Amino acid sequence: MRTTALFSAALFAGLPIAAGAQLPVTQPTPAIVALGQGEVKVSPDRATILASVETRDRTAALAGAGNATTQTRVIAALRALGLESDQISTVGYSVQPEYKYDPNGGGRPQIVGYVARNTVRAELRRIDQVGKAIDAALGAGANRIAGVSFYASNQEEARRTALATAVANACRDAETMARAAGGSVGGPLEIMAQDYGFPQPRPMMEMADMRAASAPAPETPIEAADITVRVSVMTRWAFSAGQAASGVRCGQR
């Protein structure tokens, strides 16, 4: 097919064009542009927490060793809740000097110690484990919960449902505009989707352990709100003027 097309094009190119002759001009298809939005609410059934251990000591080695001991206890406490190895992962580790600065602005800053930080992420497959996991991590020595995020295992299915709603809304808008212009809407010429992402409900950030060791405390309460999955689409539909009664209706293609 490609060889034939190239040969035909070369043959056509070799023919003389009569003076004043004009090549045919392709007219663009009349179209209506419509935007549509769709959203679906889903209940979260999964969560992740970030549990950090921060230790200080006079040398980097001591700070790292103390941190390792404590974080090992934190990981063991999370596994005691039933979390598997693939549900716990290290997402950050650092050992850095800690400086003391001259308040008068003179002299060079002095190293007064070292800070070791180790953060693990726990992926929870049940929402009712979130409070228990936070309490277990803090009880084992974690001194910072750097974040709690919620998500749903069926978010992708919800996204596709929202996409279908967005296209249907755009189609109805296109029909309304076509009828108002005295014509009808035909099939779609172009559809482009735009995701808004999956917002996380009520994230908890930078929650340090402020409990007294001797004071019993209730389980950390966690309330997860529904997640709203939003998408939008930009669509172009064929438009036929003067055929208001013969257009194809949305949902009946």
C-alpha positions, 0 to 999 in steps of 0.5 A, a space after each residue: 500500500 505504501 509503495 502504491 501511494 508513493 508512486 501515485 503521488 509521484 505521478 501526480 506531481 509530474 503532471 502539469 497544472 493548468 493555469 488558474 486551476 485551484 486544488 480542492 480545499 477541505 472544509 473543516 467539520 462543523 463542531 461543538 465544544 463542550 466541557 463535562 465534569 463527573 465525580 464519585 464518592 468512595 469510602 476509604 478502606 486503606 491507609 498509610 502512616 509515616 512513623 519516625 524515630 529521631 535520636 540525638 547523641 554526641 557522635 554520629 555513631 551513637 546517634 545512629 546506634 540509638 536510632 537503630 535500637 528504637 526503630 527496630 522496636 517500632 517495626 516489631 510493634 507494627 509487625 505484632 499487629 499482623 502487618 507483613 514485611 511488604 507492608 512496612 518499608 523505610 522511606 527516609 534515613 539521615 544522620 546530620 550534625 547539630 550546630 550551635 550558633 553564636 547569638 552575637 553573629 561572630 565566630 564559626 558555628 560549633 557542632 554540639 551533637 548529631 541527629 539521626 532520623 529514620 522514617 518507616 511507612 506502614 501500609 494498612 489494609 484496614 481502617 480500624 488498624 490506624 489508631 492501633 498502629 499509631 499507638 503501637 509505634 509511639 509506645 515502642 519509641 517513635 517520636 513523630 507521626 509524620 502523616 496519615 493518608 487514606 485511600 480506597 482500593 476501588 478508586 480506579 473503578 470510581 474514576 472510570 465511573 466519573 469519566 462516564 458521567 463527565 462524558 454524558 454531561 458534556 454530550 447533553 450540553 452539546 445537544 442543548 447548544 446544538 438545538 439552540 443553534 437550530 441544528 443537531 449534534 452528531 458523534 464525538 470527534 475528540 474527547 480529552 480527560 483531565 484528572 484532579 487526582 485523589 484528595 486525601 481526607 483529613 490528613 494528620 501531620 507532625 503529631 509528636 508523642 506528648 503522652 506521659 509514660 505512666 498515664 494510660 490513654 485511649 486508642 488514638 481516634 481516627 475518622 476517615 471521610 469519604 474520598 471524592 474522585 473528580 474528573 473533567 473532559 473536553 469534548 468536540 462533537 459533529 454539528 449539523 445545521 438545520 437538522 434539529 429533529 434528526 440528531 442522535 440523542 446522548 445515551 442512544 448511539 
